[in-house]
Amino acid sequence: MPSVNWKKFAPETVQLIFTAVEEDDIVNDQTSLPQSIDLQCSQENIRNYYALCLQFWQEGFTRLELRGLVHKVLKGGELSATERMQYKYIRSRYKHLRFAQRLYSKKHESSLFFRQTTVVLGHFQDAFRNGNKDAIRFYGNILRIYLSLPVWIRVHYALRHTRLDSENGFIVYRQEQMRALRALVAKPQLTGREFHSVRKFISQQVSYYDTLRSIDPSNQDAYKISRFLANINGLMGDWHDEMVADKLAGRKAYDEPALLDINIRQRLELFLARYPM
C-alpha cells in the first residue's frame, strides 16, 4: 500500500500553481518553445508533483462549501458572480488533480468516484449557465450523492493511497500520449470527438508543466512550454466555442469533420516535432 505521508508545500508554491492554472487558456502569441524538451523526471519529482496537485485540491475548498453551491442552484437560486467564480475554481482544482492521477499513477487513470465527480461538475456548470432546469436537477442530485460524507471519505482515501508510476513508466506513458496526438494531428480533418481528444492531450500536458514550473520557478523551459501549450489551449477553446455555436444554430453538426485551424495545427506540429518520441 502506498504511503499517505505526502509532502506539504509552502502557501507560496500553492499560489504559483493557482496562477499557472488560471493562465491555462489565455491566448498569447508571444510564446516560444525551447529547442528541445527533456522528458527525464526522477521518482522523487513524480511524488512531489502528485503531492502538490493533491494539496492544491485539498486546500482550495471544503465539501460543505461545494455542497452549498450545488444546493443553492438545485433550490432555484442564482449564484452570485463571486459564487460562480468559486465554483469555477473548485472545478479547476478537480480537473488538475484528475490530470495528475492520469499522469503520475501506476494505472494512469483517475479513481472512479473522483473521475465521475469531475465530469458531473462540468455538466452541472453547463446546465446552470444555460438555465436548463432538467439538467440542473439531474446532475445536481448526482452531485449530492457524490458529495455525501461516505463517498467523500472513500474519495479521499483513494486519492491519498494512489500508487505512482516509475520514472521509465512515466516517460513511456507520455510518449504514447504524444504518438496518439501525432496520429490525430496528421489527419486533414477532425470530427468534434477527435478535436475533443486533442484538447485533452494538450490540457494534460499543460497541467504537467504548470506543476513543474510551480515547484521550480527558475525552470525557464518549463515556463515556456507551459505558456506555449496554454496558448494552444486558448486557441482550441475559441475554436470549440465556434463549433458549439454552429451546432446550436443548425449550421453544422458538431461531429461533422472539419479542417483544423491552421494556427492550431502549426503550433501542435511544432510541439510534436520537438517532443522526443
TORKOL-4160 file (C-alpha; in steps of 0.2 Angstrom, whole numbers, padded with zeros to 4 digits, m for minus):
277
<pt num="1" X="0000" Y="0000" Z="0000"/>
<pt num="2" X="0007" Y="0017" Z="m0005"/>
<pt num="3" X="0012" Y="0029" Z="0009"/>
<pt num="4" X="0000" Y="0043" Z="0014"/>
<pt num="5" X="0013" Y="0054" Z="0020"/>
<pt num="6" X="0013" Y="0067" Z="0006"/>
<pt num="7" X="0024" Y="0082" Z="0006"/>
<pt num="8" X="0016" Y="0098" Z="0011"/>
<pt num="9" X="0022" Y="0114" Z="0001"/>
<pt num="10" X="0023" Y="0132" Z="0007"/>
<pt num="11" X="0007" Y="0143" Z="0003"/>
<pt num="12" X="0018" Y="0152" Z="m0010"/>
<pt num="13" X="0020" Y="0137" Z="m0020"/>
<pt num="14" X="0002" Y="0133" Z="m0020"/>
<pt num="15" X="m0002" Y="0151" Z="m0025"/>
<pt num="16" X="0010" Y="0148" Z="m0040"/>
<pt num="17" X="0001" Y="0133" Z="m0046"/>
<pt num="18" X="m0016" Y="0143" Z="m0044"/>
<pt num="19" X="m0009" Y="0157" Z="m0055"/>
<pt num="20" X="m0002" Y="0144" Z="m0068"/>
<pt num="21" X="m0019" Y="0135" Z="m0069"/>
<pt num="22" X="m0028" Y="0152" Z="m0071"/>
<pt num="23" X="m0017" Y="0155" Z="m0087"/>
<pt num="24" X="m0021" Y="0138" Z="m0095"/>
<pt num="25" X="m0032" Y="0145" Z="m0109"/>
<pt num="26" X="m0025" Y="0163" Z="m0111"/>
<pt num="27" X="m0021" Y="0166" Z="m0130"/>
<pt num="28" X="m0004" Y="0174" Z="m0131"/>
<pt num="29" X="0006" Y="0174" Z="m0147"/>
<pt num="30" X="0022" Y="0180" Z="m0138"/>
<pt num="31" X="0026" Y="0162" Z="m0133"/>
<pt num="32" X="0040" Y="0151" Z="m0139"/>
<pt num="33" X="0047" Y="0133" Z="m0136"/>
<pt num="34" X="0064" Y="0128" Z="m0130"/>
<pt num="35" X="0074" Y="0119" Z="m0144"/>
<pt num="36" X="0072" Y="0103" Z="m0135"/>
<pt num="37" X="0061" Y="0095" Z="m0122"/>
<pt num="38" X="0068" Y="0085" Z="m0108"/>
<pt num="39" X="0057" Y="0070" Z="m0103"/>
<pt num="40" X="0068" Y="0065" Z="m0088"/>
<pt num="41" X="0059" Y="0065" Z="m0071"/>
<pt num="42" X="0065" Y="0057" Z="m0055"/>
<pt num="43" X="0055" Y="0047" Z="m0044"/>
<pt num="44" X="0056" Y="0060" Z="m0031"/>
<pt num="45" X="0049" Y="0073" Z="m0043"/>
<pt num="46" X="0035" Y="0062" Z="m0048"/>
<pt num="47" X="0030" Y="0060" Z="m0030"/>
<pt num="48" X="0032" Y="0079" Z="m0027"/>
<pt num="49" X="0021" Y="0084" Z="m0042"/>
<pt num="50" X="0007" Y="0072" Z="m0036"/>
<pt num="51" X="0008" Y="0079" Z="m0018"/>
<pt num="52" X="0007" Y="0097" Z="m0024"/>
<pt num="53" X="m0008" Y="0093" Z="m0035"/>
<pt num="54" X="m0016" Y="0084" Z="m0020"/>
<pt num="55" X="m0013" Y="0099" Z="m0009"/>
<pt num="56" X="m0020" Y="0111" Z="m0022"/>
<pt num="57" X="m0036" Y="0101" Z="m0022"/>
<pt num="58" X="m0037" Y="0098" Z="m0003"/>
<pt num="59" X="m0034" Y="0116" Z="0002"/>
<pt num="60" X="m0045" Y="0125" Z="m0010"/>
<pt num="61" X="m0062" Y="0122" Z="m0003"/>
<pt num="62" X="m0072" Y="0111" Z="0009"/>
<pt num="63" X="m0085" Y="0098" Z="0005"/>
<pt num="64" X="m0099" Y="0109" Z="0013"/>
<pt num="65" X="m0094" Y="0124" Z="0003"/>
<pt num="66" X="m0096" Y="0114" Z="m0013"/>
<pt num="67" X="m0112" Y="0106" Z="m0007"/>
<pt num="68" X="m0119" Y="0123" Z="m0003"/>
<pt num="69" X="m0116" Y="0130" Z="m0020"/>
<pt num="70" X="m0125" Y="0114" Z="m0028"/>
<pt num="71" X="m0139" Y="0115" Z="m0016"/>
<pt num="72" X="m0142" Y="0134" Z="m0019"/>
<pt num="73" X="m0144" Y="0130" Z="m0038"/>
<pt num="74" X="m0155" Y="0115" Z="m0035"/>
<pt num="75" X="m0167" Y="0126" Z="m0025"/>
<pt num="76" X="m0169" Y="0138" Z="m0040"/>
<pt num="77" X="m0156" Y="0151" Z="m0033"/>
<pt num="78" X="m0144" Y="0161" Z="m0044"/>
<pt num="79" X="m0126" Y="0160" Z="m0040"/>
<pt num="80" X="m0118" Y="0177" Z="m0037"/>
<pt num="81" X="m0103" Y="0182" Z="m0048"/>
<pt num="82" X="m0092" Y="0178" Z="m0033"/>
<pt num="83" X="m0100" Y="0161" Z="m0031"/>
<pt num="84" X="m0099" Y="0157" Z="m0049"/>
<pt num="85" X="m0080" Y="0161" Z="m0048"/>
<pt num="86" X="m0079" Y="0150" Z="m0033"/>
<pt num="87" X="m0087" Y="0136" Z="m0042"/>
<pt num="88" X="m0076" Y="0138" Z="m0057"/>
<pt num="89" X="m0060" Y="0137" Z="m0046"/>
<pt num="90" X="m0066" Y="0122" Z="m0037"/>
<pt num="91" X="m0069" Y="0113" Z="m0054"/>
<pt num="92" X="m0052" Y="0118" Z="m0060"/>
<pt num="93" X="m0044" Y="0110" Z="m0044"/>
<pt num="94" X="m0054" Y="0094" Z="m0048"/>
<pt num="95" X="m0048" Y="0094" Z="m0066"/>
<pt num="96" X="m0030" Y="0097" Z="m0061"/>
<pt num="97" X="m0029" Y="0083" Z="m0049"/>
<pt num="98" X="m0038" Y="0072" Z="m0062"/>
<pt num="99" X="m0024" Y="0075" Z="m0074"/>
<pt num="100" X="m0012" Y="0072" Z="m0060"/>
<pt num="101" X="m0019" Y="0055" Z="m0057"/>
<pt num="102" X="m0018" Y="0051" Z="m0076"/>
<pt num="103" X="0000" Y="0057" Z="m0077"/>
<pt num="104" X="0008" Y="0050" Z="m0062"/>
<pt num="105" X="m0002" Y="0035" Z="m0056"/>
<pt num="106" X="0004" Y="0017" Z="m0060"/>
<pt num="107" X="m0013" Y="0014" Z="m0070"/>
<pt num="108" X="m0013" Y="0031" Z="m0077"/>
<pt num="109" X="m0031" Y="0033" Z="m0074"/>
<pt num="110" X="m0042" Y="0043" Z="m0061"/>
<pt num="111" X="m0050" Y="0034" Z="m0047"/>
<pt num="112" X="m0069" Y="0030" Z="m0051"/>
<pt num="113" X="m0079" Y="0042" Z="m0040"/>
<pt num="114" X="m0066" Y="0056" Z="m0041"/>
<pt num="115" X="m0067" Y="0055" Z="m0060"/>
<pt num="116" X="m0086" Y="0054" Z="m0061"/>
<pt num="117" X="m0087" Y="0069" Z="m0049"/>
<pt num="118" X="m0076" Y="0079" Z="m0060"/>
<pt num="119" X="m0086" Y="0075" Z="m0076"/>
<pt num="120" X="m0103" Y="0079" Z="m0067"/>
<pt num="121" X="m0096" Y="0096" Z="m0060"/>
<pt num="122" X="m0094" Y="0101" Z="m0078"/>
<pt num="123" X="m0111" Y="0095" Z="m0084"/>
<pt num="124" X="m0119" Y="0104" Z="m0069"/>
<pt num="125" X="m0110" Y="0120" Z="m0073"/>
<pt num="126" X="m0116" Y="0119" Z="m0091"/>
<pt num="127" X="m0133" Y="0116" Z="m0085"/>
<pt num="128" X="m0135" Y="0132" Z="m0074"/>
<pt num="129" X="m0126" Y="0143" Z="m0086"/>
<pt num="130" X="m0139" Y="0139" Z="m0099"/>
<pt num="131" X="m0154" Y="0138" Z="m0087"/>
<pt num="132" X="m0158" Y="0120" Z="m0091"/>
<pt num="133" X="m0169" Y="0115" Z="m0076"/>
<pt num="134" X="m0170" Y="0097" Z="m0081"/>
<pt num="135" X="m0151" Y="0095" Z="m0082"/>
<pt num="136" X="m0149" Y="0105" Z="m0066"/>
<pt num="137" X="m0160" Y="0093" Z="m0057"/>
<pt num="138" X="m0152" Y="0078" Z="m0064"/>
<pt num="139" X="m0134" Y="0082" Z="m0062"/>
<pt num="140" X="m0137" Y="0092" Z="m0045"/>
<pt num="141" X="m0144" Y="0076" Z="m0037"/>
<pt num="142" X="m0130" Y="0066" Z="m0043"/>
<pt num="143" X="m0118" Y="0078" Z="m0035"/>
<pt num="144" X="m0127" Y="0077" Z="m0019"/>
<pt num="145" X="m0123" Y="0059" Z="m0019"/>
<pt num="146" X="m0105" Y="0061" Z="m0024"/>
<pt num="147" X="m0103" Y="0075" Z="m0011"/>
<pt num="148" X="m0111" Y="0065" Z="0003"/>
<pt num="149" X="m0099" Y="0061" Z="0018"/>
<pt num="150" X="m0097" Y="0042" Z="0015"/>
<pt num="151" X="m0092" Y="0045" Z="m0004"/>
<pt num="152" X="m0081" Y="0059" Z="0001"/>
<pt num="153" X="m0072" Y="0048" Z="0013"/>
<pt num="154" X="m0069" Y="0035" Z="0000"/>
<pt num="155" X="m0063" Y="0048" Z="m0012"/>
<pt num="156" X="m0051" Y="0055" Z="0000"/>
<pt num="157" X="m0044" Y="0038" Z="0004"/>
<pt num="158" X="m0042" Y="0033" Z="m0014"/>
<pt num="159" X="m0033" Y="0050" Z="m0018"/>
<pt num="160" X="m0021" Y="0048" Z="m0003"/>
<pt num="161" X="m0017" Y="0030" Z="m0007"/>
<pt num="162" X="m0013" Y="0032" Z="m0026"/>
<pt num="163" X="0001" Y="0021" Z="m0032"/>
<pt num="164" X="0013" Y="0031" Z="m0043"/>
<pt num="165" X="0022" Y="0025" Z="m0058"/>
<pt num="166" X="0041" Y="0023" Z="m0060"/>
<pt num="167" X="0052" Y="0035" Z="m0069"/>
<pt num="168" X="0053" Y="0024" Z="m0085"/>
<pt num="169" X="0034" Y="0021" Z="m0085"/>
<pt num="170" X="0031" Y="0039" Z="m0084"/>
<pt num="171" X="0041" Y="0043" Z="m0099"/>
<pt num="172" X="0034" Y="0029" Z="m0109"/>
<pt num="173" X="0016" Y="0035" Z="m0105"/>
<pt num="174" X="0019" Y="0052" Z="m0110"/>
<pt num="175" X="0027" Y="0046" Z="m0127"/>
<pt num="176" X="0012" Y="0035" Z="m0130"/>
<pt num="177" X="0001" Y="0050" Z="m0127"/>
<pt num="178" X="0011" Y="0061" Z="m0140"/>
<pt num="179" X="0011" Y="0047" Z="m0153"/>
<pt num="180" X="m0008" Y="0046" Z="m0151"/>
<pt num="181" X="m0009" Y="0065" Z="m0153"/>
<pt num="182" X="0003" Y="0065" Z="m0168"/>
<pt num="183" X="m0009" Y="0052" Z="m0177"/>
<pt num="184" X="m0024" Y="0064" Z="m0174"/>
<pt num="185" X="m0015" Y="0080" Z="m0180"/>
<pt num="186" X="m0009" Y="0070" Z="m0196"/>
<pt num="187" X="m0027" Y="0069" Z="m0201"/>
<pt num="188" X="m0033" Y="0083" Z="m0213"/>
<pt num="189" X="m0050" Y="0084" Z="m0205"/>
<pt num="190" X="m0056" Y="0081" Z="m0187"/>
<pt num="191" X="m0073" Y="0076" Z="m0180"/>
<pt num="192" X="m0079" Y="0085" Z="m0165"/>
<pt num="193" X="m0075" Y="0070" Z="m0154"/>
<pt num="194" X="m0057" Y="0069" Z="m0161"/>
<pt num="195" X="m0055" Y="0088" Z="m0158"/>
<pt num="196" X="m0060" Y="0085" Z="m0140"/>
<pt num="197" X="m0047" Y="0071" Z="m0139"/>
<pt num="198" X="m0033" Y="0083" Z="m0145"/>
<pt num="199" X="m0039" Y="0096" Z="m0132"/>
<pt num="200" X="m0037" Y="0083" Z="m0118"/>
<pt num="201" X="m0020" Y="0078" Z="m0123"/>
<pt num="202" X="m0014" Y="0096" Z="m0123"/>
<pt num="203" X="m0023" Y="0100" Z="m0107"/>
<pt num="204" X="m0015" Y="0085" Z="m0098"/>
<pt num="205" X="0002" Y="0091" Z="m0105"/>
<pt num="206" X="0000" Y="0109" Z="m0099"/>
<pt num="207" X="m0006" Y="0103" Z="m0082"/>
<pt num="208" X="0011" Y="0094" Z="m0080"/>
<pt num="209" X="0021" Y="0109" Z="m0085"/>
<pt num="210" X="0011" Y="0120" Z="m0074"/>
<pt num="211" X="0015" Y="0109" Z="m0059"/>
<pt num="212" X="0033" Y="0108" Z="m0064"/>
<pt num="213" X="0035" Y="0127" Z="m0065"/>
<pt num="214" X="0027" Y="0130" Z="m0049"/>
<pt num="215" X="0039" Y="0119" Z="m0039"/>
<pt num="216" X="0054" Y="0125" Z="m0049"/>
<pt num="217" X="0050" Y="0143" Z="m0053"/>
<pt num="218" X="0068" Y="0145" Z="m0060"/>
<pt num="219" X="0065" Y="0132" Z="m0074"/>
<pt num="220" X="0063" Y="0143" Z="m0089"/>
<pt num="221" X="0060" Y="0129" Z="m0101"/>
<pt num="222" X="0045" Y="0123" Z="m0090"/>
<pt num="223" X="0038" Y="0140" Z="m0090"/>
<pt num="224" X="0040" Y="0142" Z="m0109"/>
<pt num="225" X="0032" Y="0125" Z="m0113"/>
<pt num="226" X="0018" Y="0129" Z="m0101"/>
<pt num="227" X="0014" Y="0145" Z="m0109"/>
<pt num="228" X="0016" Y="0138" Z="m0126"/>
<pt num="229" X="0003" Y="0125" Z="m0123"/>
<pt num="230" X="m0009" Y="0137" Z="m0114"/>
<pt num="231" X="m0009" Y="0147" Z="m0130"/>
<pt num="232" X="m0014" Y="0131" Z="m0139"/>
<pt num="233" X="m0027" Y="0128" Z="m0126"/>
<pt num="234" X="m0034" Y="0145" Z="m0128"/>
<pt num="235" X="m0035" Y="0144" Z="m0147"/>
<pt num="236" X="m0044" Y="0127" Z="m0146"/>
<pt num="237" X="m0056" Y="0134" Z="m0133"/>
<pt num="238" X="m0061" Y="0148" Z="m0145"/>
<pt num="239" X="m0062" Y="0136" Z="m0160"/>
<pt num="240" X="m0073" Y="0125" Z="m0149"/>
<pt num="241" X="m0085" Y="0139" Z="m0145"/>
<pt num="242" X="m0087" Y="0142" Z="m0164"/>
<pt num="243" X="m0091" Y="0123" Z="m0166"/>
<pt num="244" X="m0104" Y="0124" Z="m0152"/>
<pt num="245" X="m0112" Y="0140" Z="m0160"/>
<pt num="246" X="m0113" Y="0132" Z="m0177"/>
<pt num="247" X="m0121" Y="0116" Z="m0169"/>
<pt num="248" X="m0134" Y="0127" Z="m0160"/>
<pt num="249" X="m0138" Y="0137" Z="m0175"/>
<pt num="250" X="m0140" Y="0122" Z="m0186"/>
<pt num="251" X="m0126" Y="0127" Z="m0197"/>
<pt num="252" X="m0115" Y="0112" Z="m0195"/>
<pt num="253" X="m0116" Y="0096" Z="m0184"/>
<pt num="254" X="m0104" Y="0095" Z="m0170"/>
<pt num="255" X="m0096" Y="0079" Z="m0176"/>
<pt num="256" X="m0095" Y="0084" Z="m0194"/>
<pt num="257" X="m0077" Y="0083" Z="m0200"/>
<pt num="258" X="m0068" Y="0099" Z="m0202"/>
<pt num="259" X="m0051" Y="0106" Z="m0206"/>
<pt num="260" X="m0041" Y="0110" Z="m0190"/>
<pt num="261" X="m0037" Y="0129" Z="m0189"/>
<pt num="262" X="m0020" Y="0132" Z="m0196"/>
<pt num="263" X="m0014" Y="0142" Z="m0181"/>
<pt num="264" X="m0018" Y="0127" Z="m0170"/>
<pt num="265" X="m0011" Y="0115" Z="m0182"/>
<pt num="266" X="0006" Y="0124" Z="m0184"/>
<pt num="267" X="0008" Y="0125" Z="m0166"/>
<pt num="268" X="0004" Y="0107" Z="m0162"/>
<pt num="269" X="0016" Y="0101" Z="m0176"/>
<pt num="270" X="0030" Y="0112" Z="m0169"/>
<pt num="271" X="0027" Y="0105" Z="m0151"/>
<pt num="272" X="0027" Y="0087" Z="m0158"/>
<pt num="273" X="0042" Y="0090" Z="m0169"/>
<pt num="274" X="0052" Y="0094" Z="m0153"/>
<pt num="275" X="0045" Y="0081" Z="m0142"/>
<pt num="276" X="0056" Y="0066" Z="m0140"/>
<pt num="277" X="0047" Y="0050" Z="m0146"/>
